[in-house]
Amino acid sequence: MNQKTQAILLRSYKYGESSRVAVFITPCLGKIKAVLKGVEKLKSRYSKLQIFGLYDVELRRVKDRELDTVSSLEVINNFSGIMKRSETYAVATTVIEITTLITSFENDETSIFRELCFVLDRLSQNKEGESPVRYLVIYALRSMHLAGFVGLFSECGACRDKTGPFSITLSGDIRCNKCAPAGKKVFIDRSLALAMDEIVRGGMDENAYLSVKNAELRKISPVVRLLLDFVLPKPLKSLDFLASVLKKKEKNTDKG
């Protein structure tokens, strides 16, 4: 059976002598693995395949087979602007890794797919004076919520108390002081909880990403970082690369 879908490339790896396995995120099929035959050949029609590119893909699917086969692939948007700044590229790489870890195979991931397309497009526009890290923090928070890893932050997930204060447990659950288990947890006051709720409840548009004030974002960032540690199945490798890029940028700024 052949099936057409839009897809964003999350990663790929060599398969046999001349082929590669591509891991895509799609709207309705979730993550999929598909073989790109002959991609390693010099004049392959897939030579322009790149991570975080958006494609129209036709798949040949066989029931109970782990790997699909790519029948055709056309570029919709390669988000080329992302490559113009190392900081933007490092952020996009981390966004892709987060997406890879929070999404599932053969699952409807339409909301996350649309959110990812939006963020990659904004990063590709590469506007001067607009920090790409802002998009990473907010995307991480929104995507964890969309994927069901975290709920709302201004109510207890157990008793539904809305008065607070609240804590985030190691499993990513939001609990009031009465319901919070013993052990490690992250305290968030009510004003921060309401600000985070506003972000995850916002529409998928520029306002959701640009209306958050820098001072507020600085408070939210460490909470999001801890949430990622709590809910992801393994650590984010791309964060080391991002940290080195940001450190280098800071040094260059100080010299200037």
N, C-alpha and C positions, 0 to 999 in steps of 0.2 A: 504494500500500500504506500502510495506517495502522499506526502503532506507538506503544505507550504506554511511558512511562518516567518515572522521577523525574529531576529536573534542578535544578541550581543556576545561577542567572543570573550570568555573569561580567561581561558588559558588553552594551550595545546601542547602536545608532546609527540615525539617520534613514534611511529608504528610501522614495523617492518622496514624494508629497504627504502621505499620512496613515499610512504604515506604518513599522515599525522592523524592523531585523534584530537578533535576539537571539543572543548567543553563550552557549550553555549547556555545562556539564560534566555528563555523564551517567555512570552506572556502566559499562554495556557498550558504548555507542556512542562513548565518549570525548567530545571536544568536537564540538559540532554548531552549525551556523548555521541559523536558522529565521526566516521572515518572520512577523511579527505584524501582520496586516492591520487597518487602522483604529485602531491604538493611539493615534494623535495626535488622534483626535476627542475632543471634550469629554466625552462620555458613554461612552467606550470601556469594554468589559468588562475590559480589561487595564490600567485606570488605576492599579491598585495594584502594578503590576510594579516590583520594585526589585532592585538589585544585592544579591547574596548571599542572596536569597530561595530557599527550597526549594519546588519545585512538582511537581505531577502534570501531565505534558504528554502530549498526544496529537499525534503528528506525521503529516502526509501526506508520504510520501517517494516521490520519483520517481527511478528509476535514472539515474545519470550527470548528475543535476542538482545543482549546488553548494548550492542553498538548499532546505531543507525548508519546509513551511508548518505553522504551529501551528493545529491544528483545535480544540483545547480546552486550557484551562490552569486549574488549581485550586491555590490556595495551601495548602501543607502547614504551613510555618513561615516567617514572615518575619523571625525572629530580632530582634524589635523592641528587645530590651534592648541591642543593640549601639549603637543611636543615642543612648543615654542619657549616654555619656561620650565626649568627643572623642578621648581616648586609645584607647579600645576601638574606635571607628570607624576611626581611622587604622591600627590594627593589622589589623583585618578587611580594609581596603582593600588593604594590602600582602599579606596572605595570599591574597586573590583574584588579585592581579597575579602572584604567584609561581605559583599554580595554572594561570593562563592560559598562562604561558611554559613550564611543564614538561610539560604534557599535550598529547596529539596528537588530531587528528581521526580518527574512525572506528577507535578503538583501545579495548580493554578497559581502563578506568581505575577498576575497582571499588574497589580498595584506597585509592587517593587520594580517590575520591569519599566513601567512608565516613569517612576521616580528616578530610576537610574538613567534613563534616556534624558530626562530633564537636567539632571546634575551634570552629566557628561557634556551636554550642549552648552550649559553655562560655563563650565570649565574651559571648553573649547573657544568660547568667545574672548576669554583671556583679557578682560577689561583692566586697564591700568588702575592701580589703587584699590582693587577689589581682592581681598585675601582669599585664596582658594581653600585655606584651612577652614574657613567658615562653612563652606559647603560640605566638607568632610564631617565636621562635628554634627551638623544638623541632619545630614543624610544618615549618619550612623544611628542617631536617636530615632528618627522617623522609620528607618528600615527595620530596626529591632522591634519597634511597635507594630509595624505592618506584618512582620513575620510571626508575631505572637510571643516573642521572647519577653517583652515587658508590657505592662498594662498602662493605665493612667497613673500619674504620680501623686495626685491630690486626693486619693481615696485608698483606704486599706483594702487590699485584695481579699481579705478574709471576712471582716465584719462590715466593710463598706463605710466605715467612719470617715468623714470628710473634714474633721476639725484638726487632725494632726497633733503633734508633729509626726513625720513619717521616716521610715528607714527602708533602704534597699538591701535585701538579704543576698546571700551568696548565689542563690538560684535566680536572682533578678526580680523576685516578688516584692511588691510594695506592702509594707505592714505598718500599722500604728504601733505605738509603744506597748500597748496591751497585748497585741498579737505577735509582735516580733519575737522570733526564737532567740535563744542565747547564742553567743558566738559573734563572729565578724559580721558587720553590717555597715552601711554608709548612711549617715544621718542627712536628711534634707529638710530645711525649714519650709514652711507653707508657701512663702513667696516664691522660692525657687521651684517648688513642686508645681505651682500654678503656671509659672513661666514655661516649664518643660511640657506641661499639658497643652498649653497654647501652641507649642511647636508641633506636637504630634497630632493635634486636632486640626491644624491649619490645612488649607487647600494646597495642591501641588502647583505652586506658582512662586514668582519672585518674592512676594510678600512674606511667605513662610520662611524664606532664607535671608532676606535682606532687612526685615523689620526688627530682628533681634539686635538689641544694642550691644556694643562691644563689651561693656562692663558686665552685662548679663551673660554673654557668651563665655567670658573668662571664668565665671562661676560654674557654668554648665559643663564646660570642657572636661575638667577632672572627673566629674560624675559620669559622663559618657565613657571616658576611658576605663573607669572601674567597671561599669556595666558590661563593656566589651570583654573584659577579663572574666567577669562572672558567667556570662551566657554563651560565649563562643566555645566550640569544642576544642580549639587549640589556639595558641598565641598568634597574633598578627605579625608575620615576618616583615611585612612592608613598613611597619612603623620605625624600624631601625634605619631604613633607607630615608624615610621622610625626616626623621630627627637629624640625620647627618646633613641633608639638604638645607633644612631650616637653620641649623647651626652655621653652616657655611655662609648662608645669606646674611645672617646676623653679623658675622665677622666682617663681611664686605661692607655692610651698612655702617658699622662702627669706623672702619677705615675711611669711608667717604666723608 
